[in-house]
Amino acid sequence: MNAGKRFIVLMTIFIPLLFLTGLSLAETTKSDSGSTRENKVASPAQPGEMVGEYILGPGDVFELLVWGYDDLRQLVTVPPNGIPTIYPIGKVKASGMTSTQLGKKIAKELARYIKEIPNVTVVVKEYNYYRVYVLGEVAKPGLYPFKGRLTLLEAVTLAGSPTRRAFTRRVQVVRRDPDNPGKARVMNVNLYRIVRRGKVGEDIALQPSDIVYVPGSILSGLNDVITQITPPIQFLYYVDNLTR
């Protein structure tokens, strides 16, 4: 193979790679400049906003504490129908209630068995109903419990933090539309700015069943391409040397 043909082959391979590199750098510059237009339109959560107290659901486990009555202390699992049996009052609906609401409800029911309205505390021990999904370029993708207060940064941290291949300047949060369950809203969040530049006010609160997706960078894909084409190029030179 003469030098001219070898040059043409190499240019055919590397010009597209340089083009992809330029796209990646342009995307990085655009994303790092601040919040995208899509973020401002699609995001229903204000920066730093927190979700309220955790709402119990089937599978959750809570501990019931009645001050001054140690014999009424008990560990309760919310069954699939959301109505556990609590001693001595019997069945009480727990699903859809916060621990504070449930504690007040149980206190009123217990007042039928003791002479005063007791001080009742409900402590959630296991969060098994509401979860968020963290997918993509994180160390441990999967389902994670939603404990009432969870931000994007906290969720990604629970998943073992982003991998070296991650493109953190445009992390996607997919949220089901409450008015139309068949549709979802997609929010793009610049996690790089939050972590590297301290823009914690841009962190957003997650909601139950949110999907967090950390994409891979174009450059990481470029590395894969280079890894795949390097052996053929080496083989090309090997054959060329044999034919000389």
DOKE-849155 format. One record per residue (C-alpha): x, y, z; residue number from 1. Coordinates in Angstrom, 1 decimal. Layout:
REM residues N
<atom <X; Y; Z>; NUM>
...
//
This chain:
REM residues 244
<atom <0.0; 0.0; 0.0>; 1>
<atom <1.6; 3.3; -1.1>; 2>
<atom <1.7; 6.4; 1.1>; 3>
<atom <-1.1; 8.2; -0.7>; 4>
<atom <-3.6; 5.3; -0.2>; 5>
<atom <-2.5; 4.9; 3.4>; 6>
<atom <-3.2; 8.7; 4.0>; 7>
<atom <-6.6; 8.5; 2.5>; 8>
<atom <-7.6; 5.5; 4.7>; 9>
<atom <-6.4; 7.3; 7.8>; 10>
<atom <-8.2; 10.5; 7.0>; 11>
<atom <-11.4; 8.5; 6.3>; 12>
<atom <-11.2; 7.1; 9.8>; 13>
<atom <-10.1; 10.1; 11.8>; 14>
<atom <-12.0; 13.0; 10.3>; 15>
<atom <-15.3; 11.6; 11.6>; 16>
<atom <-13.7; 11.1; 15.0>; 17>
<atom <-12.5; 14.8; 15.0>; 18>
<atom <-16.0; 15.8; 14.1>; 19>
<atom <-17.5; 13.9; 17.0>; 20>
<atom <-14.9; 15.4; 19.3>; 21>
<atom <-16.0; 18.9; 18.2>; 22>
<atom <-19.6; 18.0; 18.9>; 23>
<atom <-18.7; 16.9; 22.3>; 24>
<atom <-16.8; 20.1; 23.1>; 25>
<atom <-19.6; 22.2; 21.8>; 26>
<atom <-22.1; 20.4; 23.9>; 27>
<atom <-19.9; 20.8; 26.9>; 28>
<atom <-19.6; 24.5; 26.4>; 29>
<atom <-23.3; 24.9; 25.8>; 30>
<atom <-24.3; 22.9; 28.9>; 31>
<atom <-21.8; 24.5; 31.2>; 32>
<atom <-23.0; 28.0; 30.4>; 33>
<atom <-26.1; 27.5; 32.7>; 34>
<atom <-29.5; 26.0; 32.8>; 35>
<atom <-31.0; 25.1; 29.4>; 36>
<atom <-34.2; 26.4; 28.0>; 37>
<atom <-35.8; 23.0; 28.4>; 38>
<atom <-35.0; 23.1; 32.2>; 39>
<atom <-36.8; 26.4; 32.6>; 40>
<atom <-39.9; 25.3; 30.8>; 41>
<atom <-40.2; 21.7; 31.9>; 42>
<atom <-39.1; 21.7; 35.5>; 43>
<atom <-42.0; 21.9; 38.0>; 44>
<atom <-39.7; 21.9; 41.0>; 45>
<atom <-38.0; 25.1; 42.2>; 46>
<atom <-34.3; 24.8; 42.9>; 47>
<atom <-33.7; 23.5; 46.4>; 48>
<atom <-37.4; 22.7; 46.9>; 49>
<atom <-38.1; 19.7; 49.2>; 50>
<atom <-40.9; 17.2; 49.2>; 51>
<atom <-43.0; 17.1; 52.4>; 52>
<atom <-43.2; 14.4; 55.0>; 53>
<atom <-43.0; 10.8; 53.7>; 54>
<atom <-46.4; 9.2; 52.9>; 55>
<atom <-46.7; 5.6; 54.0>; 56>
<atom <-47.6; 2.8; 51.6>; 57>
<atom <-47.8; -1.0; 51.3>; 58>
<atom <-44.6; -2.7; 52.4>; 59>
<atom <-43.4; 0.1; 54.7>; 60>
<atom <-42.5; -0.8; 58.2>; 61>
<atom <-43.1; 1.5; 61.2>; 62>
<atom <-42.6; 1.4; 64.9>; 63>
<atom <-45.4; 2.5; 67.2>; 64>
<atom <-44.4; 4.2; 70.4>; 65>
<atom <-46.9; 5.2; 73.1>; 66>
<atom <-45.2; 7.2; 75.8>; 67>
<atom <-45.8; 5.7; 79.3>; 68>
<atom <-47.2; 2.4; 77.8>; 69>
<atom <-44.2; 0.2; 76.9>; 70>
<atom <-46.6; -2.8; 76.4>; 71>
<atom <-48.1; -1.0; 73.4>; 72>
<atom <-44.8; -0.6; 71.6>; 73>
<atom <-44.9; -2.6; 68.4>; 74>
<atom <-43.4; -3.0; 64.9>; 75>
<atom <-46.0; -2.9; 62.2>; 76>
<atom <-45.8; -3.7; 58.5>; 77>
<atom <-48.3; -2.1; 56.1>; 78>
<atom <-50.0; -4.9; 54.2>; 79>
<atom <-50.9; -4.7; 50.4>; 80>
<atom <-54.4; -3.3; 51.2>; 81>
<atom <-52.8; -0.5; 53.3>; 82>
<atom <-54.7; -1.4; 56.5>; 83>
<atom <-52.6; -3.0; 59.2>; 84>
<atom <-53.9; -4.5; 62.5>; 85>
<atom <-52.6; -2.5; 65.5>; 86>
<atom <-53.0; -3.8; 69.1>; 87>
<atom <-55.4; -3.2; 70.8>; 88>
<atom <-57.5; -1.0; 68.4>; 89>
<atom <-57.6; -3.4; 65.5>; 90>
<atom <-57.5; -2.4; 61.8>; 91>
<atom <-56.3; 1.2; 61.0>; 92>
<atom <-55.8; 2.6; 57.5>; 93>
<atom <-52.1; 3.7; 57.2>; 94>
<atom <-51.5; 3.9; 53.5>; 95>
<atom <-51.6; 7.4; 52.1>; 96>
<atom <-50.9; 9.0; 55.5>; 97>
<atom <-47.8; 10.6; 56.9>; 98>
<atom <-46.4; 9.3; 60.2>; 99>
<atom <-47.6; 12.4; 62.0>; 100>
<atom <-51.2; 11.9; 60.7>; 101>
<atom <-51.2; 8.3; 61.5>; 102>
<atom <-49.9; 9.0; 65.0>; 103>
<atom <-52.7; 11.4; 65.7>; 104>
<atom <-55.3; 8.9; 64.4>; 105>
<atom <-54.0; 6.1; 66.5>; 106>
<atom <-53.9; 8.4; 69.6>; 107>
<atom <-57.6; 9.1; 69.2>; 108>
<atom <-58.4; 5.4; 68.8>; 109>
<atom <-56.3; 4.5; 71.8>; 110>
<atom <-58.2; 7.1; 73.9>; 111>
<atom <-61.1; 4.6; 74.0>; 112>
<atom <-58.9; 2.1; 75.9>; 113>
<atom <-57.1; 4.4; 78.3>; 114>
<atom <-58.3; 7.5; 80.2>; 115>
<atom <-56.4; 10.1; 78.3>; 116>
<atom <-55.3; 10.8; 74.8>; 117>
<atom <-51.8; 9.4; 74.8>; 118>
<atom <-48.6; 10.8; 73.2>; 119>
<atom <-48.1; 8.6; 70.2>; 120>
<atom <-45.1; 8.6; 67.9>; 121>
<atom <-44.8; 6.7; 64.6>; 122>
<atom <-41.3; 6.1; 63.3>; 123>
<atom <-40.8; 4.7; 59.8>; 124>
<atom <-38.2; 1.9; 59.9>; 125>
<atom <-38.2; 0.6; 56.4>; 126>
<atom <-39.1; 2.5; 53.2>; 127>
<atom <-40.3; 0.0; 50.7>; 128>
<atom <-43.1; 1.5; 48.8>; 129>
<atom <-42.0; 4.8; 47.2>; 130>
<atom <-38.8; 4.6; 45.2>; 131>
<atom <-36.7; 6.4; 42.6>; 132>
<atom <-34.8; 4.8; 39.7>; 133>
<atom <-31.2; 5.8; 39.0>; 134>
<atom <-29.9; 4.6; 35.7>; 135>
<atom <-27.1; 5.1; 33.2>; 136>
<atom <-23.5; 5.9; 34.0>; 137>
<atom <-23.5; 5.4; 37.8>; 138>
<atom <-21.6; 2.9; 39.8>; 139>
<atom <-24.7; 1.1; 41.1>; 140>
<atom <-27.8; 1.7; 38.9>; 141>
<atom <-31.1; 0.5; 40.3>; 142>
<atom <-34.1; 1.2; 42.6>; 143>
<atom <-33.5; 3.4; 45.7>; 144>
<atom <-35.9; 4.1; 48.5>; 145>
<atom <-37.6; 7.5; 48.5>; 146>
<atom <-37.6; 8.7; 52.1>; 147>
<atom <-39.6; 11.9; 51.7>; 148>
<atom <-36.6; 14.2; 51.2>; 149>
<atom <-34.3; 13.3; 48.3>; 150>
<atom <-32.6; 15.5; 45.8>; 151>
<atom <-31.0; 14.7; 42.5>; 152>
<atom <-27.5; 14.9; 43.9>; 153>
<atom <-28.4; 12.7; 46.9>; 154>
<atom <-30.0; 10.0; 44.6>; 155>
<atom <-26.9; 9.9; 42.3>; 156>
<atom <-24.7; 9.7; 45.4>; 157>
<atom <-26.8; 6.7; 46.7>; 158>
<atom <-26.1; 5.0; 43.3>; 159>
<atom <-22.4; 5.2; 43.9>; 160>
<atom <-21.7; 8.5; 42.1>; 161>
<atom <-21.2; 8.9; 38.3>; 162>
<atom <-18.7; 6.8; 36.5>; 163>
<atom <-15.8; 8.2; 34.5>; 164>
<atom <-17.8; 7.8; 31.4>; 165>
<atom <-20.7; 10.0; 32.6>; 166>
<atom <-21.7; 13.3; 31.0>; 167>
<atom <-22.9; 15.1; 34.1>; 168>
<atom <-23.7; 18.4; 32.5>; 169>
<atom <-27.0; 17.1; 31.2>; 170>
<atom <-28.5; 14.6; 33.7>; 171>
<atom <-32.1; 13.8; 32.9>; 172>
<atom <-35.0; 13.5; 35.4>; 173>
<atom <-38.1; 11.8; 33.9>; 174>
<atom <-41.2; 12.6; 35.9>; 175>
<atom <-44.7; 11.2; 35.3>; 176>
<atom <-47.3; 13.8; 34.6>; 177>
<atom <-49.9; 13.7; 37.4>; 178>
<atom <-52.6; 15.0; 35.1>; 179>
<atom <-51.8; 12.5; 32.4>; 180>
<atom <-50.2; 9.2; 33.6>; 181>
<atom <-49.4; 8.2; 30.0>; 182>
<atom <-47.1; 11.2; 29.6>; 183>
<atom <-43.9; 12.3; 31.3>; 184>
<atom <-41.9; 15.4; 31.7>; 185>
<atom <-38.1; 15.4; 31.1>; 186>
<atom <-35.9; 17.8; 32.9>; 187>
<atom <-32.2; 18.4; 32.1>; 188>
<atom <-30.1; 19.3; 35.1>; 189>
<atom <-26.4; 20.4; 35.1>; 190>
<atom <-25.1; 18.2; 37.9>; 191>
<atom <-21.5; 19.3; 37.0>; 192>
<atom <-22.3; 22.9; 38.0>; 193>
<atom <-23.9; 21.7; 41.3>; 194>
<atom <-20.9; 19.6; 42.3>; 195>
<atom <-17.9; 21.3; 40.8>; 196>
<atom <-19.0; 24.9; 41.0>; 197>
<atom <-21.1; 24.8; 44.2>; 198>
<atom <-24.4; 25.8; 42.5>; 199>
<atom <-26.4; 23.8; 45.1>; 200>
<atom <-29.4; 26.1; 44.5>; 201>
<atom <-29.8; 24.3; 41.1>; 202>
<atom <-30.3; 20.9; 42.7>; 203>
<atom <-33.9; 19.8; 42.4>; 204>
<atom <-36.1; 17.8; 44.7>; 205>
<atom <-37.2; 14.4; 43.4>; 206>
<atom <-40.6; 12.9; 43.7>; 207>
<atom <-41.7; 9.2; 44.1>; 208>
<atom <-41.1; 7.1; 40.9>; 209>
<atom <-38.9; 9.7; 39.3>; 210>
<atom <-36.3; 8.3; 36.9>; 211>
<atom <-32.8; 9.7; 37.0>; 212>
<atom <-30.7; 9.0; 33.9>; 213>
<atom <-27.0; 9.9; 33.8>; 214>
<atom <-25.9; 9.7; 30.1>; 215>
<atom <-22.5; 8.7; 28.8>; 216>
<atom <-20.4; 11.4; 27.1>; 217>
<atom <-19.7; 11.5; 23.4>; 218>
<atom <-16.0; 11.2; 24.2>; 219>
<atom <-16.6; 8.0; 26.1>; 220>
<atom <-18.2; 6.6; 22.9>; 221>
<atom <-15.3; 8.0; 21.0>; 222>
<atom <-12.9; 6.0; 23.2>; 223>
<atom <-14.9; 2.8; 22.3>; 224>
<atom <-14.6; 3.6; 18.6>; 225>
<atom <-10.9; 4.2; 18.9>; 226>
<atom <-10.5; 0.9; 20.8>; 227>
<atom <-12.3; -0.9; 18.1>; 228>
<atom <-10.5; 0.6; 15.1>; 229>
<atom <-7.0; 0.5; 16.5>; 230>
<atom <-6.5; -3.3; 15.9>; 231>
<atom <-7.6; -3.0; 12.2>; 232>
<atom <-5.2; -0.1; 11.7>; 233>
<atom <-2.4; -2.1; 13.3>; 234>
<atom <-3.2; -5.0; 11.1>; 235>
<atom <-3.2; -2.7; 8.0>; 236>
<atom <0.3; -1.6; 8.8>; 237>
<atom <1.3; -5.2; 9.5>; 238>
<atom <0.1; -6.4; 6.1>; 239>
<atom <1.6; -3.3; 4.4>; 240>
<atom <5.0; -4.2; 5.9>; 241>
<atom <4.7; -7.8; 4.7>; 242>
<atom <4.0; -6.7; 1.1>; 243>
<atom <6.9; -4.4; 0.9>; 244>
//
